[in-house]
Amino acid sequence: IIGKRDEPEASKPPVRVEGLEGYFVEKYIREARIGNRNESAFNLALQLRDCGLTIYQAASHMVKFAGRVPQAQNARYTEREALLTLKSAYSRPKREPAEVQNGQS
């Protein structure tokens, strides 16, 4: 879905798991419900993009999101859906990063 990078593995920056992007992952996981998971995923992907993560860095956060949102037996939210949503969000122009004060956005 998201093409592999042409750069060697050793030159990739480490995936960040804390900080502003971590805040947004947790925020949108908490907000996700069956019926709004795509919307929550899209909003997360936009925030990750706006925080300055590359699509490759953001992909691991989207996979985490897909694994932790509510699942219905007949309506699973898959990693594939999350990565397609990420790709869609990253096709749009970047906005100014959100400012978070006192743990609120």
DSSP file (Angstrom, degrees, kcal/mol; ACC not computed):
  #  RESIDUE AA STRUCTURE BP1 BP2  ACC     N-H-->O    O-->H-N    N-H-->O    O-->H-N    TCO  KAPPA ALPHA  PHI   PSI    X-CA   Y-CA   Z-CA
    1    1 A I              0   0    0      0, 0.0     2,-0.6     0, 0.0    79,-0.0   0.000 360.0 360.0 360.0 -51.3    0.0    0.0    0.0
    2    2 A I        -     0   0    0     54,-0.0    82,-0.0    53,-0.0    81,-0.0  -0.953 360.0-119.8-108.7 119.3    2.8    2.4    1.0
    3    3 A G        -     0   0    0     -2,-0.6     2,-0.1     1,-0.1    -1,-0.0  -0.085  28.4-101.1 -59.0 153.4    5.8    1.6   -1.2
    4    4 A K        -     0   0    0      1,-0.1    -1,-0.1     2,-0.0     2,-0.1  -0.445  39.0-109.8 -73.1 148.3    9.1    0.6    0.4
    5    5 A R        -     0   0    0     -2,-0.1    -1,-0.1     1,-0.1     4,-0.1  -0.441  12.5-139.2 -75.1 152.2   11.8    3.2    0.8
    6    6 A D  S    S+     0   0    0     -2,-0.1    -1,-0.1     2,-0.1     3,-0.1   0.469  73.9  97.7 -89.7  -2.5   14.8    3.0   -1.4
    7    7 A E  S    S-     0   0    0      1,-0.1    -2,-0.1     2,-0.1     5,-0.1  -0.571  85.7 -95.0 -88.2 152.4   17.2    4.0    1.5
    8    8 A P    >   -     0   0    0      0, 0.0     3,-1.1     0, 0.0     4,-0.4  -0.250  31.9-116.4 -63.0 151.9   19.1    1.4    3.5
    9    9 A E  G >  S+     0   0    0      1,-0.3     3,-1.4     2,-0.2    -2,-0.1   0.861 111.6  59.9 -56.0 -40.4   17.5    0.2    6.8
   10   10 A A  G 3  S+     0   0    0      1,-0.3    -1,-0.3     0, 0.0    -3,-0.0   0.761 100.8  54.9 -64.6 -25.3   20.4    1.7    8.9
   11   11 A S  G <  S+     0   0    0     -3,-1.1    -1,-0.3     2,-0.1    -2,-0.2   0.515  81.9 107.1 -89.2  -3.5   19.8    5.2    7.6
   12   12 A K  S <  S-     0   0    0     -3,-1.4     3,-0.1    -4,-0.4    -3,-0.0  -0.538  76.0-117.9 -72.8 136.6   16.1    5.3    8.6
   13   13 A P        -     0   0    0      0, 0.0    -1,-0.1     0, 0.0    -2,-0.1  -0.430  39.4 -94.0 -69.4 151.4   15.4    7.5   11.7
   14   14 A P        -     0   0    0      0, 0.0     2,-0.4     0, 0.0    43,-0.0  -0.344  42.3-105.8 -64.5 147.3   14.0    5.6   14.7
   15   15 A V        -     0   0    0     -3,-0.1     2,-0.3     1,-0.1    43,-0.0  -0.600  34.7-131.9 -73.5 128.0   10.2    5.6   14.9
   16   16 A R        +     0   0    0     -2,-0.4    -1,-0.1     1,-0.1     3,-0.0  -0.629  26.8 178.1 -82.7 138.5    9.2    8.0   17.7
   17   17 A V        +     0   0    0     -2,-0.3     2,-0.2     4,-0.0    -1,-0.1   0.447  62.8  49.8-118.8  -3.8    6.7    6.6   20.2
   18   18 A E  S    S+     0   0    0      4,-0.1     3,-0.4     3,-0.0     4,-0.2  -0.715  79.9  51.2-124.3 177.1    6.3    9.5   22.5
   19   19 A G  S  > S-     0   0    0     -2,-0.2     4,-2.1     1,-0.2     3,-0.2  -0.527 108.4 -24.7  94.3-161.3    5.7   13.2   22.2
   20   20 A L  H  > S+     0   0    0      1,-0.2     4,-2.1     2,-0.2    -1,-0.2   0.873 136.4  51.9 -60.2 -40.7    3.0   15.1   20.3
   21   21 A E  H  > S+     0   0    0     -3,-0.4     4,-2.3     1,-0.2    -1,-0.2   0.891 108.8  51.8 -65.4 -36.4    2.4   12.2   17.8
   22   22 A G  H  > S+     0   0    0      2,-0.2     4,-2.2     1,-0.2    -1,-0.2   0.884 107.0  53.8 -64.0 -38.3    2.0    9.8   20.7
   23   23 A Y  H  X S+     0   0    0     -4,-2.1     4,-2.5     1,-0.2    -2,-0.2   0.931 110.2  46.6 -59.0 -46.5   -0.5   12.2   22.3
   24   24 A F  H  X S+     0   0    0     -4,-2.1     4,-2.6     2,-0.2     5,-0.3   0.877 108.5  55.0 -68.2 -37.2   -2.5   12.2   19.0
   25   25 A V  H  X S+     0   0    0     -4,-2.3     4,-1.9     1,-0.2    -1,-0.2   0.960 113.2  42.2 -57.7 -50.3   -2.4    8.4   18.7
   26   26 A E  H  X S+     0   0    0     -4,-2.2     4,-2.4     1,-0.2    -2,-0.2   0.896 112.9  54.1 -64.4 -40.6   -3.9    8.0   22.2
   27   27 A K  H  X S+     0   0    0     -4,-2.5     4,-1.7     1,-0.2    -1,-0.2   0.941 112.8  41.4 -58.6 -50.0   -6.4   10.8   21.6
   28   28 A Y  H  X S+     0   0    0     -4,-2.6     4,-1.1     2,-0.2    -1,-0.2   0.772 111.5  55.5 -76.9 -24.4   -7.8    9.3   18.4
   29   29 A I  H  < S+     0   0    0     -4,-1.9     3,-0.3    -5,-0.3    -1,-0.2   0.926 109.7  48.1 -66.3 -44.1   -7.8    5.7   19.8
   30   30 A R  H  < S+     0   0    0     -4,-2.4    -2,-0.2     1,-0.2    -1,-0.2   0.864 114.6  45.8 -62.5 -36.0   -9.9    7.0   22.8
   31   31 A E  H  < S+     0   0    0     -4,-1.7    -1,-0.2    -5,-0.2    -2,-0.2   0.684  89.2 107.6 -81.7 -18.3  -12.3    8.8   20.4
   32   32 A A     <  +     0   0    0     -4,-1.1     2,-0.3    -3,-0.3     5,-0.1  -0.387  40.4 165.9 -69.9 134.6  -12.7    5.9   17.9
   33   33 A R    >>  -     0   0    0     -2,-0.1     3,-2.5    36,-0.1     4,-0.7  -0.936  51.2 -82.8-136.7 158.9  -16.0    4.0   17.9
   34   34 A I  T 34 S+     0   0    0     -2,-0.3    37,-0.1     1,-0.3    43,-0.0  -0.538 123.8  34.2 -62.0 124.2  -17.5    1.5   15.5
   35   35 A G  T 34 S+     0   0    0     -2,-0.4    -1,-0.3     0, 0.0     4,-0.1   0.090 121.2  47.2 111.7 -21.2  -19.0    3.8   13.0
   36   36 A N  T <> S+     0   0    0     -3,-2.5     4,-2.7     2,-0.1     5,-0.2   0.232  71.9 108.8-132.2  14.7  -16.3    6.6   13.2
   37   37 A R  H  X S+     0   0    0     -4,-0.7     4,-2.8     1,-0.2     5,-0.2   0.894  81.5  49.9 -62.8 -40.1  -13.0    4.6   13.0
   38   38 A N  H  > S+     0   0    0      2,-0.2     4,-2.6     1,-0.2    -1,-0.2   0.917 112.4  47.8 -63.9 -41.8  -12.2    5.9    9.5
   39   39 A E  H  > S+     0   0    0      2,-0.2     4,-2.4     1,-0.2    -2,-0.2   0.924 113.5  47.3 -63.9 -44.0  -12.9    9.5   10.5
   40   40 A S  H  X S+     0   0    0     -4,-2.7     4,-2.3     1,-0.2    -2,-0.2   0.909 112.8  49.7 -63.2 -42.0  -10.7    9.1   13.6
   41   41 A A  H  X S+     0   0    0     -4,-2.8     4,-2.8    -5,-0.2    -2,-0.2   0.905 110.5  49.9 -63.5 -41.6   -8.0    7.4   11.6
   42   42 A F  H  X S+     0   0    0     -4,-2.6     4,-2.4     2,-0.2    -2,-0.2   0.922 111.0  48.8 -64.3 -43.7   -8.0   10.2    9.0
   43   43 A N  H  X S+     0   0    0     -4,-2.4     4,-2.1     2,-0.2    -1,-0.2   0.899 112.1  49.6 -63.2 -39.8   -7.8   12.9   11.7
   44   44 A L  H  X S+     0   0    0     -4,-2.3     4,-2.7     2,-0.2     5,-0.2   0.941 109.9  50.6 -61.6 -47.7   -4.9   11.0   13.3
   45   45 A A  H  X S+     0   0    0     -4,-2.8     4,-2.4     1,-0.2    -2,-0.2   0.893 109.3  51.2 -60.0 -40.5   -3.1   10.8    9.9
   46   46 A L  H  X S+     0   0    0     -4,-2.4     4,-2.7     2,-0.2    49,-0.2   0.922 111.1  48.1 -61.7 -43.4   -3.6   14.5    9.3
   47   47 A Q  H  X S+     0   0    0     -4,-2.1     4,-1.9     2,-0.2    -2,-0.2   0.906 110.8  50.3 -65.2 -41.4   -2.1   15.3   12.8
   48   48 A L  H  <>S+     0   0    0     -4,-2.7     5,-1.9     2,-0.2     4,-0.4   0.915 112.6  47.5 -62.7 -42.1    0.9   13.0   12.2
   49   49 A R  H ><5S+     0   0    0     -4,-2.4     3,-1.5    -5,-0.2    -2,-0.2   0.932 111.9  49.4 -61.1 -46.6    1.5   14.6    8.8
   50   50 A D  H 3<5S+     0   0    0     -4,-2.7    -1,-0.2     1,-0.3    -2,-0.2   0.780 102.6  61.8 -67.1 -26.8    1.2   18.1   10.4
   51   51 A C  T 3<5S-     0   0    0     -4,-1.9    -1,-0.3    -5,-0.2    -2,-0.2   0.594 122.0-106.8 -73.4 -10.5    3.6   17.1   13.2
   52   52 A G  T < 5 +     0   0    0     -3,-1.5    -3,-0.2    -4,-0.4     2,-0.2   0.535  68.2 147.7  99.0   7.4    6.3   16.5   10.4
   53   53 A L      < -     0   0    0     -5,-1.9    -1,-0.3     1,-0.1     2,-0.1  -0.492  48.5-119.9 -73.5 145.1    6.4   12.7   10.4
   54   54 A T     >  -     0   0    0     -2,-0.2     4,-2.6     1,-0.1     5,-0.2  -0.389  29.8-106.6 -72.8 163.4    7.1   11.1    7.1
   55   55 A I  H  > S+     0   0    0      1,-0.2     4,-1.3     2,-0.2    -1,-0.1   0.838 122.9  54.4 -60.4 -31.4    4.5    8.8    5.8
   56   56 A Y  H  > S+     0   0    0      2,-0.2     4,-0.7     1,-0.2    -1,-0.2   0.878 109.5  45.3 -72.3 -38.2    6.8    5.9    6.6
   57   57 A Q  H >> S+     0   0    0      1,-0.2     4,-0.7     2,-0.2     3,-0.6   0.901 113.2  51.1 -68.2 -40.9    7.2    7.0   10.2
   58   58 A A  H 3X S+     0   0    0     -4,-2.6     4,-2.1     1,-0.2     3,-0.4   0.781  94.2  74.2 -68.2 -26.8    3.4    7.6   10.5
   59   59 A A  H 3X S+     0   0    0     -4,-1.3     4,-2.2     1,-0.2    -1,-0.2   0.880  92.6  52.7 -57.4 -40.4    2.7    4.1    9.2
   60   60 A S  H <X S+     0   0    0     -4,-0.7     4,-1.9    -3,-0.6    -1,-0.2   0.870 109.0  50.3 -66.1 -34.3    3.7    2.4   12.5
   61   61 A H  H  X S+     0   0    0     -4,-0.7     4,-2.4    -3,-0.4    -1,-0.2   0.875 109.9  50.4 -68.6 -37.1    1.4    4.7   14.4
   62   62 A M  H  X S+     0   0    0     -4,-2.1     4,-2.6     2,-0.2    -2,-0.2   0.875 108.7  51.4 -68.8 -36.9   -1.5    3.9   12.1
   63   63 A V  H  X S+     0   0    0     -4,-2.2     4,-1.8     2,-0.2    -2,-0.2   0.910 110.1  50.0 -64.6 -41.3   -0.9    0.2   12.5
   64   64 A K  H  X S+     0   0    0     -4,-1.9     4,-0.9     2,-0.2    -2,-0.2   0.926 110.1  51.2 -60.7 -44.8   -1.0    0.7   16.3
   65   65 A F  H >X S+     0   0    0     -4,-2.4     4,-1.5     1,-0.2     3,-1.1   0.938 108.5  50.8 -56.6 -49.5   -4.2    2.6   15.9
   66   66 A A  H 3< S+     0   0    0     -4,-2.6    -1,-0.2     1,-0.3    11,-0.2   0.842 110.1  50.6 -60.5 -34.3   -5.8   -0.2   13.8
   67   67 A G  H 3< S+     0   0    0     -4,-1.8    -1,-0.3     1,-0.2    -2,-0.2   0.653 116.1  40.0 -78.3 -15.0   -4.8   -2.8   16.4
   68   68 A R  H << S+     0   0    0     -3,-1.1    -2,-0.2    -4,-0.9    -1,-0.2   0.538  88.8  98.0-114.9  -8.5   -6.3   -0.9   19.4
   69   69 A V  S  < S-     0   0    0     -4,-1.5     8,-0.2     1,-0.1   -36,-0.1  -0.422  89.1 -79.7 -78.7 159.1   -9.6    0.6   18.1
   70   70 A P        -     0   0    0      0, 0.0     2,-0.4     0, 0.0    -1,-0.1  -0.275  50.0-155.3 -57.5 140.0  -12.9   -1.1   18.9
   71   71 A Q        -     0   0    0      5,-0.1     2,-0.4    -3,-0.1     5,-0.2  -0.940   7.3-150.1-120.6 140.4  -13.6   -4.1   16.5
   72   72 A A  B >   -A   75   0A   0      3,-1.2     3,-1.0    -2,-0.4     5,-0.0  -0.837  26.3-121.6-103.2 148.6  -16.9   -5.6   15.6
   73   73 A Q  T 3  S+     0   0    0     -2,-0.4     3,-0.2     1,-0.3    -1,-0.1   0.869 114.4  30.5 -57.4 -37.6  -17.0   -9.3   14.7
   74   74 A N  T 3  S+     0   0    0      1,-0.2    -1,-0.3    -3,-0.0     2,-0.1   0.334 123.3  49.6-104.6   6.8  -18.3   -8.5   11.2
   75   75 A A  B <  S+A   72   0A   0     -3,-1.0    -3,-1.2     2,-0.0    -1,-0.2  -0.520  70.4 178.9-145.6  72.1  -16.7   -5.1   10.7
   76   76 A R        -     0   0    0     -3,-0.2     2,-0.7    -5,-0.2    -5,-0.1  -0.485  26.1-136.8 -74.5 142.6  -13.0   -5.3   11.5
   77   77 A Y        -     0   0    0    -11,-0.2     2,-0.1    -2,-0.2    -8,-0.1  -0.915  34.7-158.8 -98.9 114.2  -10.8   -2.1   11.1
   78   78 A T     >  -     0   0    0     -2,-0.7     4,-2.1     1,-0.1     5,-0.1  -0.444  31.7-116.1 -99.0 163.2   -7.7   -3.5    9.4
   79   79 A E  H  > S+     0   0    0      1,-0.2     4,-2.7     2,-0.2     5,-0.2   0.878 117.5  58.4 -59.2 -38.1   -4.1   -2.3    9.1
   80   80 A R  H  > S+     0   0    0      1,-0.2     4,-2.4     2,-0.2    -1,-0.2   0.930 105.7  47.5 -59.5 -46.1   -4.8   -2.1    5.3
   81   81 A E  H  > S+     0   0    0      1,-0.2     4,-2.2     2,-0.2    -1,-0.2   0.915 112.0  50.7 -60.7 -42.5   -7.7    0.4    5.9
   82   82 A A  H  X S+     0   0    0     -4,-2.1     4,-2.2     1,-0.2    -2,-0.2   0.905 111.8  46.7 -62.8 -41.9   -5.5    2.4    8.3
   83   83 A L  H  X S+     0   0    0     -4,-2.7     4,-2.3     2,-0.2    -1,-0.2   0.853 111.0  51.3 -72.2 -34.0   -2.6    2.6    5.7
   84   84 A L  H  X S+     0   0    0     -4,-2.4     4,-2.0    -5,-0.2    -1,-0.2   0.888 110.8  49.5 -65.8 -38.2   -5.0    3.6    2.9
   85   85 A T  H  X S+     0   0    0     -4,-2.2     4,-2.5    -5,-0.2    -2,-0.2   0.906 109.8  51.4 -65.1 -42.2   -6.4    6.3    5.1
   86   86 A L  H  X S+     0   0    0     -4,-2.2     4,-2.5     1,-0.2    -2,-0.2   0.927 108.5  51.1 -59.2 -46.4   -2.8    7.5    5.9
   87   87 A K  H  X S+     0   0    0     -4,-2.3     4,-0.6     1,-0.2    -1,-0.2   0.896 110.3  49.6 -59.9 -41.4   -2.0    7.6    2.2
   88   88 A S  H >< S+     0   0    0     -4,-2.0     3,-0.9     1,-0.2     4,-0.3   0.925 111.2  48.4 -63.7 -45.9   -5.1    9.7    1.5
   89   89 A A  H >< S+     0   0    0     -4,-2.5     3,-1.4     1,-0.2    -2,-0.2   0.891 108.9  53.4 -63.4 -39.2   -4.3   12.1    4.3
   90   90 A Y  H 3< S+     0   0    0     -4,-2.5    -1,-0.2     1,-0.3    -2,-0.2   0.587  96.3  68.0 -75.1  -8.7   -0.7   12.5    3.1
   91   91 A S  T << S+     0   0    0     -3,-0.9    -1,-0.3    -4,-0.6    -2,-0.2   0.555  91.2  79.3 -83.0  -7.3   -1.9   13.4   -0.4
   92   92 A R  S <  S-     0   0    0     -3,-1.4     2,-0.0    -4,-0.3    -3,-0.0  -0.635  96.8 -86.9 -99.2 157.4   -3.3   16.7    1.0
   93   93 A P        -     0   0    0      0, 0.0    -1,-0.1     0, 0.0     2,-0.1  -0.322  48.3-107.2 -63.7 143.5   -1.3   19.9    1.8
   94   94 A K        -     0   0    0     -4,-0.1     2,-0.2   -45,-0.1   -44,-0.0  -0.399  32.4-152.8 -69.2 145.2    0.2   20.1    5.2
   95   95 A R        -     0   0    0    -49,-0.2     3,-0.1     1,-0.1    -1,-0.1  -0.565  36.0 -75.9-106.2 175.4   -1.3   22.4    7.8
   96   96 A E        -     0   0    0     -2,-0.2    -1,-0.1     1,-0.1   -46,-0.1  -0.523  62.3 -98.8 -67.0 140.7    0.3   24.2   10.7
   97   97 A P        -     0   0    0      0, 0.0    -1,-0.1     0, 0.0   -46,-0.1  -0.296  40.9-106.5 -61.6 146.8    0.9   21.7   13.6
   98   98 A A        -     0   0    0    -51,-0.1     2,-0.5    -3,-0.1     7,-0.0  -0.394  27.1-131.9 -69.4 149.9   -1.7   21.7   16.3
   99   99 A E        -     0   0    0      6,-0.2     2,-0.5    -2,-0.1    -1,-0.0  -0.915  17.1-158.6-105.0 132.0   -0.7   23.3   19.6
  100  100 A V        -     0   0    0     -2,-0.5     2,-0.4     3,-0.0     5,-0.2  -0.945   9.5-175.1-113.7 126.1   -1.5   21.2   22.7
  101  101 A Q  B >   -B  104   0B   0      3,-1.5     3,-1.9    -2,-0.5    -2,-0.0  -0.976  69.0  -8.1-123.2 132.7   -1.8   23.0   26.1
  102  102 A N  T 3  S-     0   0    0     -2,-0.4    -1,-0.2     1,-0.3     3,-0.1   0.840 128.4 -56.9  53.5  37.4   -2.3   21.3   29.4
  103  103 A G  T 3  S+     0   0    0      1,-0.2     2,-0.3    -3,-0.1    -1,-0.3   0.608 115.3 112.1  73.8  11.3   -2.9   17.9   27.6
  104  104 A Q  B <    B  101   0B   0     -3,-1.9    -3,-1.5     1,-0.1    -1,-0.2  -0.867 360.0 360.0-115.9 150.1   -5.8   19.3   25.5
  105  105 A S              0   0    0     -2,-0.3    -6,-0.2    -5,-0.2    -1,-0.1   0.366 360.0 360.0-111.9 360.0   -6.0   19.9   21.8
